[in-house]
Amino acid sequence: MKIVAICGVGVGTSAILKVNAERALARLGLEADVTASDAANVQVAAEDAQVILSSPELVSRIGKTFADIVVIENYFDVDEIAEKLQKAIG
């Protein structure tokens, strides 16, 4: 499974989300390839992804995708990320 974490401009914030998504997956006992991307390059980065992790502000910039878009309010809240990932990937 591939998960892409995005942020607005660079990869700083998405890198934080990536690390916390990996922690959330470990708590759930799940494995996935988690990568970080900026919103401008999300179409390329997520072309084969099953899940895109995004803040509410960036959802409109994702465009057409077959991936599930999971909106994360707090990139530092591993519990929130785990709960939402569990719902998205079962």
N, C-alpha and C positions, 0 to 999 in steps of 0.2 A: 504494500500500500504506500502511496505517496501523498504527503501533506505539504502544502506550501503556506508559509506564514508571510504575510505582506505588511509593509508599512508605506508611508506616503512618498518619501524621497529617496532615502538611502537604504542601508540594511541594518542600521543600528537598532532601531526598535523592533524590526522583524527578527533580528538575531535574539533579542530577549524573548520574544514570543516563541521562537524555535526552541530555545533551551527549556522554557517552561512547558511547552507542548511535549517535549521528550520526557520531562519529569512526570507529566500527567499520564502519558502512555505507559511509563514504567509502573506507576501506581495501579493502572488498570490491567497490567500484565499483557499489554499489546505491543507489537513491534510495527514500526513504519519508518520510511525514509522521509525525514522532515527537512525541508530546505527553506531558505529565506530569500525574499525577493522584494523589490519595490513595486509599487502599483503600476508604473509605466511598463514594466516587463512581465507582468503577471500572466499575460496570454501565452507567452513562450514558456515561462517557468512552470505553469500549471497545465500545459496541454495534455499531460497524461496523469494528472493528479486526481485523486478521489475526493480530497477535501482541501478547501482554501480557508485559512484562518485570517480574519480581517477585523478591523475596528469598524464601528457603524459608519463613520465618515467616508470610508473607502469602498463600501459595497458598490456604489454606483459607478466606480471606476474599473471594476473587474471585467465587465462586458459579458459576452456570451460564453458559457462554460458548461460542461457536463458534470463538473465537480460540485459537491455539496459545499455551500458557503456557510461557514460557522462564524457568527459575529461574537467577538470577545470584547467585553466592556473594559476589563482590567487585565492587561498583559502580564501582570505580576501575580494574579490570583490563580494558582495552580489548581485549586479546587474547582473554580469556575470552568477552567479549561478542560479538566478531566470530565466534569459533568456533561459539558457540551460535546466533547469528543465521543463520549460513550453513547450519547443519543444519536450522533451522526453516523457512527460506524458500528454501533450495536455491540 
